[in-house]
Amino acid sequence: MAWSGGFGNQETWPDGTRIQSNSLGAGHVNNGVIQLKDISPHAANTFIIGVVIAKQQPKSIPSKSDPSTDRGLLSFTLRDSPMDFINGTCWGSELYIRDLATKFKIGDIVEIRNPQIQSKQNTEQEERYRPWTPSQYQLTLSEKYSTLSLYGGWNVEIYNPLQHIPIRESDNYYTLADVIANGQSLHGEHINVMVLLKKNGIPKDIVTKTGKKMQRCEVKMYDETCHSFSLVLWDTDNIELVQRWIPNETVVFATDIMVKYDNFRSCMMGTVDSKTIFITNPDTREAHALFKFGQSRDPNEDQLDEDSSRPDTDLSNIKEVYKVDQIKCLAAERPDGSSGVDYGITYVFLAAFDIDNSSKNCVSMRCSSCKRRVDSTSFTCTNPNCPSSVSGQTETVMTFDILTDLSDATGTLSGCYLGGTQAEEMLQCTTDEFLHYTEQQKTDLKWRFLLERCKLYFKISRYGVNSSRRIVRILSCSLADPTEILPHL
């Protein structure tokens, strides 16, 4: 089970909702440690211990005293009781801040000495870009006068449970069905959700149009009312956190995620920004009920949402190398006359890779349930057996659908299919990112592979159960290492 099932000793929110207190009594002081509820401005030698419940990646801004240099800053949110948490900012040289950022992560217990305690500014910038906190103060740490380090004490049991107590009332959240039903009326709003992890995403390094290097990760979440909802993360600390989550076991109370209507996917999705705080496996009745729901689901249901081009075998197990003429023979008929599938490796040139002529040539809209193409006029699923066809409400996803030709000295094989996550891994971008590319960016991307020798893993299978036609599906494509090619020429 993802977490303990007990509810223990509890305190209450002002509205009567119970929250676990875990022995954090009023006025708790430990060896000079002061609680956040007791701090005051201008206090000297303040010593605070708490758990980090949010953290943003380091930033740089021009120094006011010397505009030719940059100062580093690192923002975080610290909690030391069920009711008390506060925002903090570390300032210092860029090198100091980068080094400090590597020394603690979300979920760590830290101790802070000699911070400056200031009244919260309550400005529009504070409201838009920082997590909401109940404290009227904020902490400022300087490289010269303050320290932040991992807590080395023995009584961690006081602080660890704080990672699992919601920072809002336990029933203060939208169901995913509510998010979808409200649609564009919620576009750009920050809301709370209680969800289960369905599928973790692979972090991808991207470069923005301004040249800034970032990471992007998209995960799939669900609840009792919706089988799949996309959540996009851009911050390395939150991406590191979600990589520790377990599908169908990790329940997440996410506060202040920004939801938006994605025109390309024609659906609602969420984005994690600097206001978002995750409480994982919250110890509430609602969260335990959602966890039980996740445990009761049929694991086979998840297969409906997997990309139809997902490899069904470990690529490391594929060893046989084929030339194009041999692939044609396999596609025509298996040597033993059976109707199974074949796998292989080939070293070929991409003779056609038309991704910059029109997005319609390489991107399609599909039903998120059965992966069939969606009717471009009615935006409904064309599969009569799909649950969305019965309900009349089709959730759609945009996915790569690329046809390419493969050539070597033995001939050319036309109409090979590259799609879904395999195309994203090859192009190093998501469908959404690709649709925002300029024509020049798409052309540059095309010429990274067109007429280049590539190493391909492929799968040959039938179009349908009663069909004799076969399709060559690309499971992986990358530029080939010349030394690897030589033995197969």
C-alpha positions as CSV (number, residue, x, y, z in Angstrom):
1,M,0.0,0.0,0.0
2,A,1.2,3.5,-0.8
3,W,0.9,4.8,2.8
4,S,-0.4,3.8,6.2
5,G,-4.2,3.5,6.6
6,G,-4.6,5.1,10.0
7,F,-5.9,8.6,10.7
8,G,-4.3,9.1,14.1
9,N,-4.7,12.1,16.3
10,Q,-6.3,15.0,14.5
11,E,-6.7,18.7,14.6
12,T,-9.4,20.6,12.6
13,W,-9.5,23.3,10.0
14,P,-11.7,26.4,10.8
15,D,-14.5,24.7,8.8
16,G,-14.3,21.6,11.0
17,T,-12.4,19.4,8.5
18,R,-10.0,17.1,10.5
19,I,-6.3,17.0,9.8
20,Q,-3.7,14.8,11.5
21,S,-1.6,16.7,14.0
22,N,1.2,14.1,14.6
23,S,2.1,15.4,18.0
24,L,3.0,18.9,16.9
25,G,1.7,20.8,19.9
26,A,1.2,24.5,20.4
27,G,4.3,26.4,21.2
28,H,6.6,23.5,20.3
29,V,10.2,24.5,20.8
30,N,13.2,22.1,20.5
31,N,16.7,23.2,21.5
32,G,16.2,26.8,20.5
33,V,14.0,26.0,17.5
34,I,11.2,28.5,17.0
35,Q,8.0,27.6,15.2
36,L,6.8,29.5,12.2
37,K,3.7,30.7,14.1
38,D,5.9,32.4,16.7
39,I,8.4,34.2,14.4
40,S,8.5,38.0,14.3
41,P,10.4,40.6,12.2
42,H,13.9,41.7,13.2
43,A,14.3,38.7,15.5
44,A,18.0,37.8,15.9
45,N,19.6,34.4,15.6
46,T,16.4,32.7,14.5
47,F,16.6,28.9,14.1
48,I,13.8,27.2,12.1
49,I,13.3,23.5,11.2
50,G,10.8,22.3,8.6
51,V,10.0,20.1,5.6
52,V,10.4,21.6,2.1
53,I,7.0,21.2,0.4
54,A,7.8,23.2,-2.7
55,K,11.0,24.4,-4.5
56,Q,11.7,26.3,-7.7
57,Q,14.8,26.0,-9.8
58,P,17.5,28.7,-9.4
59,K,17.1,32.0,-11.3
60,S,19.5,34.9,-12.1
61,I,18.7,38.6,-12.1
62,P,21.0,41.6,-12.7
63,S,22.6,42.9,-9.6
64,K,21.3,46.4,-8.5
65,S,24.7,47.3,-7.1
66,D,26.6,46.1,-10.2
67,P,24.4,45.7,-13.4
68,S,27.3,43.9,-15.1
69,T,26.9,40.9,-12.8
70,D,24.0,38.7,-12.0
71,R,22.7,37.6,-8.6
72,G,21.2,34.1,-8.0
73,L,18.0,33.4,-6.2
74,L,16.3,30.2,-5.1
75,S,12.7,30.1,-3.8
76,F,11.1,27.4,-1.6
77,T,8.2,26.8,0.7
78,L,8.8,25.5,4.3
79,R,6.3,23.8,6.6
80,D,6.7,23.0,10.3
81,S,3.1,22.2,11.4
82,P,-0.2,21.2,9.9
83,M,-1.3,24.8,9.8
84,D,1.9,26.8,9.2
85,F,4.0,27.1,6.1
86,I,6.0,30.0,4.7
87,N,7.8,31.1,1.5
88,G,11.5,31.7,1.6
89,T,14.1,33.1,-0.9
90,C,17.8,32.5,-0.8
91,W,20.1,35.2,-2.4
92,G,23.7,35.0,-3.3
93,S,26.2,34.6,-6.1
94,E,25.1,32.5,-9.0
95,L,27.7,29.8,-8.1
96,Y,26.5,29.7,-4.5
97,I,22.8,29.4,-5.4
98,R,23.4,26.7,-8.0
99,D,25.4,24.7,-5.5
100,L,22.8,25.3,-2.7
101,A,20.0,24.1,-5.1
102,T,21.7,20.7,-5.4
103,K,21.9,20.1,-1.6
104,F,18.2,19.7,-0.9
105,K,15.0,18.7,-2.7
106,I,11.3,18.7,-2.2
107,G,10.5,16.5,0.8
108,D,13.8,17.1,2.6
109,I,13.8,18.3,6.2
110,V,16.1,21.3,6.5
111,E,17.2,23.7,9.2
112,I,17.6,27.4,8.6
113,R,19.7,29.8,10.7
114,N,19.5,33.5,10.9
115,P,17.1,34.3,8.1
116,Q,15.7,37.8,7.8
117,I,12.0,37.8,8.6
118,Q,10.0,40.3,6.6
119,S,6.3,41.1,6.2
120,K,4.8,39.5,3.1
121,Q,4.4,42.1,0.3
122,N,1.0,40.9,-0.9
123,T,1.7,42.4,-4.3
124,E,0.3,41.2,-7.7
125,Q,3.7,39.5,-8.4
126,E,3.5,37.7,-5.1
127,E,0.0,36.5,-5.9
128,R,0.8,35.3,-9.4
129,Y,4.2,33.7,-9.0
130,R,4.5,32.3,-5.4
131,P,2.5,29.7,-3.5
132,W,-0.2,30.9,-1.2
133,T,0.8,30.6,2.4
134,P,-1.1,31.4,5.6
135,S,1.9,33.3,7.2
136,Q,2.0,37.1,7.1
137,Y,5.7,36.8,6.8
138,Q,8.4,35.6,4.4
139,L,12.0,34.4,4.9
140,T,15.0,35.9,3.2
141,L,18.3,34.1,3.4
142,S,21.6,35.7,2.4
143,E,24.8,34.0,1.3
144,K,26.8,36.0,3.9
145,Y,24.6,35.9,7.0
146,S,22.2,32.9,6.7
147,T,22.5,29.1,6.3
148,L,20.2,26.4,5.0
149,S,21.3,22.8,5.4
150,L,19.8,19.3,5.8
151,Y,18.4,18.6,9.2
152,G,20.7,16.2,11.2
153,G,18.5,15.6,14.2
154,W,16.9,12.4,15.4
155,N,13.2,13.4,15.7
156,V,12.3,13.4,12.0
157,E,9.0,11.6,12.9
158,I,7.7,15.1,13.9
159,Y,8.3,16.5,10.4
160,N,7.9,13.6,7.9
161,P,4.1,13.4,8.3
162,L,3.7,17.0,7.2
163,Q,4.3,15.9,3.6
164,H,1.0,14.1,3.7
165,I,-1.3,16.7,5.2
166,P,-3.2,18.8,2.7
167,I,-2.5,22.5,2.9
168,R,-6.1,23.2,2.0
169,E,-9.3,21.7,3.3
170,S,-9.4,18.0,2.3
171,D,-12.5,18.4,0.2
172,N,-11.4,21.6,-1.5
173,Y,-10.7,20.4,-5.0
174,Y,-12.3,19.8,-8.4
175,T,-12.9,16.4,-9.8
176,L,-11.5,15.9,-13.3
177,A,-15.0,15.6,-14.7
178,D,-15.7,19.1,-13.2
179,V,-12.6,20.4,-15.0
180,I,-13.7,19.0,-18.3
181,A,-17.3,20.0,-17.9
182,N,-16.3,23.6,-17.1
183,G,-14.0,23.6,-20.1
184,Q,-12.9,27.0,-21.4
185,S,-14.5,28.8,-18.5
186,L,-11.6,27.6,-16.3
187,H,-9.0,28.4,-18.9
188,G,-6.0,30.1,-17.2
189,E,-7.4,29.5,-13.6
190,H,-5.5,27.9,-10.7
191,I,-7.4,25.1,-9.1
192,N,-6.9,22.1,-6.7
193,V,-7.3,18.5,-7.8
194,M,-7.1,15.1,-6.1
195,V,-5.8,12.6,-8.6
196,L,-3.9,9.3,-9.0
197,L,-0.8,8.8,-11.2
198,K,-1.7,6.8,-14.2
199,K,1.5,7.0,-16.3
200,N,4.8,8.8,-15.7
201,G,6.4,10.7,-18.5
202,I,10.0,10.8,-19.6
203,P,11.7,14.2,-18.9
204,K,12.9,15.8,-22.1
205,D,15.5,18.6,-22.5
206,I,14.3,21.3,-24.8
207,V,15.5,24.7,-26.0
208,T,13.0,27.5,-26.2
209,K,12.9,30.0,-29.0
210,T,14.8,32.4,-26.8
211,G,17.6,29.8,-26.4
212,K,16.7,29.0,-22.8
213,K,17.4,25.3,-21.9
214,M,14.5,23.7,-20.0
215,Q,13.1,20.3,-19.1
216,R,9.5,19.2,-19.9
217,C,7.7,16.2,-18.6
218,E,4.1,15.2,-19.2
219,V,2.3,12.8,-16.9
220,K,-1.1,11.2,-17.0
221,M,-3.4,11.4,-14.0
222,Y,-7.0,10.1,-13.3
223,D,-9.7,9.9,-10.7
224,E,-13.1,8.2,-10.3
225,T,-14.6,10.6,-12.9
226,C,-12.0,10.7,-15.7
227,H,-9.7,8.0,-17.0
228,S,-6.9,10.2,-18.3
229,F,-5.8,13.8,-17.8
230,S,-2.5,15.4,-18.9
231,L,-0.4,17.3,-16.5
232,V,2.7,19.1,-17.8
233,L,5.7,20.1,-15.7
234,W,8.5,22.5,-16.7
235,D,10.5,22.7,-13.4
236,T,13.3,20.2,-12.7
237,D,12.6,20.0,-9.0
238,N,8.9,19.0,-9.5
239,I,9.9,16.7,-12.4
240,E,12.4,14.9,-10.0
241,L,9.5,14.6,-7.5
242,V,7.1,13.0,-9.9
243,Q,9.6,10.5,-11.0
244,R,9.3,9.0,-7.5
245,W,5.6,8.5,-7.9
246,I,4.1,5.0,-8.5
247,P,1.4,4.5,-11.1
248,N,-2.0,3.5,-9.6
249,E,-0.6,3.9,-6.1
250,T,0.5,7.5,-5.6
251,V,-2.4,9.8,-4.8
252,V,-1.7,13.5,-5.3
253,F,-3.4,16.5,-3.8
254,A,-2.2,19.2,-6.2
255,T,-2.9,22.8,-5.1
256,D,-2.9,25.7,-7.6
257,I,-2.3,23.9,-10.9
258,M,-3.1,26.0,-13.8
259,V,-5.7,24.5,-16.2
260,K,-6.1,25.5,-19.8
261,Y,-8.0,24.5,-22.9
262,D,-5.6,23.1,-25.5
263,N,-6.8,24.1,-28.9
264,F,-4.6,21.6,-30.7
265,R,-5.7,18.6,-28.6
266,S,-9.2,20.0,-28.1
267,C,-9.2,19.1,-24.4
268,M,-8.4,20.5,-21.0
269,M,-5.0,19.9,-19.5
270,G,-3.0,21.1,-16.5
271,T,0.3,22.9,-16.1
272,V,2.5,23.0,-13.0
273,D,3.9,26.4,-12.3
274,S,5.6,28.3,-9.4
275,K,2.3,28.5,-7.4
276,T,1.8,24.7,-7.4
277,I,2.3,22.6,-4.3
278,F,2.0,18.8,-4.3
279,I,0.9,16.8,-1.3
280,T,1.6,13.1,-2.0
281,N,-0.5,10.3,-0.5
282,P,-2.5,12.7,1.7
283,D,-3.8,11.1,4.9
284,T,-7.5,12.0,4.4
285,R,-10.6,9.9,3.8
286,E,-11.0,11.2,0.3
287,A,-7.5,10.2,-0.7
288,H,-7.8,6.8,0.8
289,A,-11.0,6.2,-1.1
290,L,-9.3,7.3,-4.3
291,F,-6.4,4.9,-3.6
292,K,-8.8,2.0,-3.1
293,F,-10.5,2.9,-6.4
294,G,-7.1,2.7,-8.1
295,Q,-6.4,-0.7,-6.6
296,S,-9.8,-2.0,-7.8
297,R,-9.3,-1.0,-11.4
298,D,-8.6,-3.6,-14.1
299,P,-5.0,-3.2,-15.2
300,N,-6.0,-4.0,-18.7
301,E,-8.0,-0.8,-18.9
302,D,-4.7,1.1,-19.0
303,Q,-3.9,-0.6,-22.3
304,L,-6.7,1.3,-24.0
305,D,-4.8,4.5,-23.5
306,E,-1.4,3.3,-24.7
307,D,-0.2,4.4,-28.1
308,S,-1.0,1.7,-30.6
309,S,2.6,2.0,-31.9
310,R,4.1,1.2,-28.5
311,P,6.7,-1.5,-28.8
312,D,5.4,-4.8,-27.3
313,T,8.9,-6.2,-26.9
314,D,12.2,-5.1,-25.3
315,L,14.3,-3.6,-28.1
316,S,17.4,-5.2,-26.6
317,N,15.9,-8.6,-27.5
318,I,15.8,-7.7,-31.2
319,K,19.0,-8.9,-32.8
320,E,18.3,-9.9,-36.4
321,V,19.4,-7.4,-39.1
322,Y,17.6,-7.2,-42.4
323,K,18.0,-5.4,-45.7
324,V,15.1,-3.7,-47.5
325,D,14.5,-6.6,-49.9
326,Q,14.4,-9.0,-47.0
327,I,11.9,-6.8,-45.2
328,K,9.7,-6.8,-48.3
329,C,9.7,-10.6,-48.2
330,L,8.7,-10.7,-44.5
331,A,6.0,-8.2,-45.2
332,A,4.6,-10.3,-48.0
333,E,4.5,-13.6,-46.1
334,R,6.2,-15.1,-43.1
335,P,8.7,-17.9,-43.9
336,D,6.6,-20.4,-41.8
337,G,3.3,-19.3,-43.2
338,S,1.9,-18.2,-39.8
339,S,0.1,-15.0,-39.0
340,G,2.3,-13.6,-36.2
341,V,4.5,-10.5,-36.1
342,D,8.2,-10.1,-37.0
343,Y,10.8,-7.8,-35.5
344,G,14.2,-6.7,-36.8
345,I,16.8,-4.1,-37.2
346,T,17.7,-2.3,-40.5
347,Y,20.3,0.3,-41.5
348,V,18.7,2.5,-44.2
349,F,18.3,5.9,-45.6
350,L,15.1,7.9,-45.0
351,A,14.1,8.5,-48.6
352,A,10.9,10.4,-47.7
353,F,10.2,12.4,-44.5
354,D,7.6,15.0,-45.4
355,I,7.1,16.7,-42.0
356,D,7.3,20.3,-43.1
357,N,4.9,20.4,-46.0
358,S,1.7,20.4,-43.8
359,S,1.0,19.3,-40.3
360,K,-1.9,17.3,-41.7
361,N,0.7,15.0,-43.3
362,C,2.2,14.0,-39.9
363,V,-0.2,14.8,-37.1
364,S,-3.7,13.5,-36.5
365,M,-6.4,13.8,-33.9
366,R,-7.3,10.5,-32.2
367,C,-9.7,9.2,-29.6
368,S,-7.9,9.0,-26.2
369,S,-9.8,5.8,-25.4
370,C,-9.4,3.5,-28.5
371,K,-6.8,5.5,-30.5
372,R,-8.9,5.5,-33.6
373,R,-8.9,8.7,-35.8
374,V,-11.6,11.2,-34.9
375,D,-14.0,12.5,-37.5
376,S,-12.6,15.9,-38.5
377,T,-16.1,17.4,-38.9
378,S,-18.0,16.1,-35.9
379,F,-15.0,15.5,-33.7
380,T,-16.5,12.1,-32.6
381,C,-14.9,8.7,-32.5
382,T,-15.6,6.5,-35.5
383,N,-15.2,3.2,-33.6
384,P,-18.7,1.9,-32.8
385,N,-17.3,-0.2,-30.0
386,C,-15.6,2.6,-28.2
387,P,-17.2,3.8,-24.9
388,S,-17.0,7.4,-26.1
389,S,-19.2,6.5,-29.1
390,V,-21.9,5.4,-26.6
391,S,-21.6,8.5,-24.4
392,G,-21.3,10.9,-27.3
393,Q,-18.4,12.6,-25.6
394,T,-15.0,12.0,-27.2
395,E,-11.8,13.1,-25.6
396,T,-9.1,13.6,-28.2
397,V,-5.3,13.7,-28.3
398,M,-3.0,14.9,-31.0
399,T,-0.4,12.4,-32.1
400,F,2.3,11.9,-34.7
401,D,1.2,9.9,-37.8
402,I,4.2,9.9,-40.2
403,L,4.7,7.8,-43.3
404,T,8.2,7.4,-44.5
405,D,10.2,5.5,-47.2
406,L,13.2,3.4,-46.4
407,S,16.0,2.8,-48.9
408,D,19.2,0.9,-49.2
409,A,21.2,-0.8,-52.0
410,T,18.6,-3.5,-52.4
411,G,15.6,-1.2,-53.0
412,T,13.0,1.1,-51.4
413,L,10.2,0.2,-49.0
414,S,7.3,2.8,-49.1
415,G,4.7,3.7,-46.5
416,C,6.4,2.7,-43.3
417,Y,4.6,4.1,-40.2
418,L,6.2,6.2,-37.5
419,G,3.9,7.6,-34.8
420,G,3.2,8.3,-31.2
421,T,5.9,8.2,-28.6
422,Q,8.4,6.7,-31.0
423,A,8.1,9.8,-33.2
424,E,8.4,12.0,-30.2
425,E,11.6,10.2,-29.1
426,M,13.1,10.5,-32.5
427,L,12.3,14.1,-33.1
428,Q,12.9,15.1,-29.5
429,C,9.7,17.1,-29.2
430,T,6.1,16.5,-28.3
431,T,3.2,16.8,-30.8
432,D,2.2,20.1,-29.1
433,E,5.7,21.5,-29.4
434,F,5.9,20.5,-33.0
435,L,2.7,22.2,-33.9
436,H,4.1,25.4,-32.5
437,Y,7.3,25.2,-34.6
438,T,7.8,27.6,-37.5
439,E,8.1,26.2,-41.0
440,Q,11.8,26.8,-40.9
441,Q,12.2,24.8,-37.6
442,K,10.2,21.9,-39.2
443,T,12.4,22.0,-42.3
444,D,15.6,22.0,-40.2
445,L,14.2,19.1,-38.2
446,K,13.4,17.2,-41.4
447,W,16.9,17.6,-42.8
448,R,18.5,16.1,-39.6
449,F,17.2,12.7,-40.9
450,L,16.2,12.9,-44.5
451,L,18.7,11.0,-46.7
452,E,20.8,10.2,-43.7
453,R,21.7,6.6,-42.8
454,C,19.6,5.6,-39.8
455,K,19.3,2.6,-37.5
456,L,15.7,1.4,-37.3
457,Y,14.0,-1.2,-35.1
458,F,10.8,-2.3,-36.8
459,K,7.8,-4.5,-36.4
460,I,5.8,-6.1,-39.1
461,S,2.1,-6.9,-38.3
462,R,-1.2,-7.2,-40.1
463,Y,-3.6,-4.2,-40.5
464,G,-6.4,-6.1,-39.0
465,V,-7.5,-9.6,-37.8
466,N,-8.9,-10.6,-41.2
467,S,-6.5,-8.7,-43.4
468,S,-3.6,-10.1,-45.4
469,R,-2.0,-6.7,-45.7
470,R,0.9,-5.9,-43.4
471,I,2.3,-2.7,-42.0
472,V,5.9,-2.0,-41.2
473,R,5.9,0.0,-37.9
474,I,9.0,1.8,-36.8
475,L,9.7,1.2,-33.1
476,S,12.9,3.3,-32.8
477,C,14.8,5.5,-35.2
478,S,18.2,7.2,-34.7
479,L,21.1,8.3,-36.8
480,A,23.4,5.3,-37.3
481,D,26.9,4.9,-36.0
482,P,29.2,4.4,-39.1
483,T,31.3,1.8,-37.2
484,E,28.1,-0.2,-36.4
485,I,27.0,-0.2,-40.0
486,L,30.2,-1.7,-41.6
487,P,29.6,-5.3,-40.7
488,H,26.1,-5.2,-42.4
489,L,27.0,-3.5,-45.7
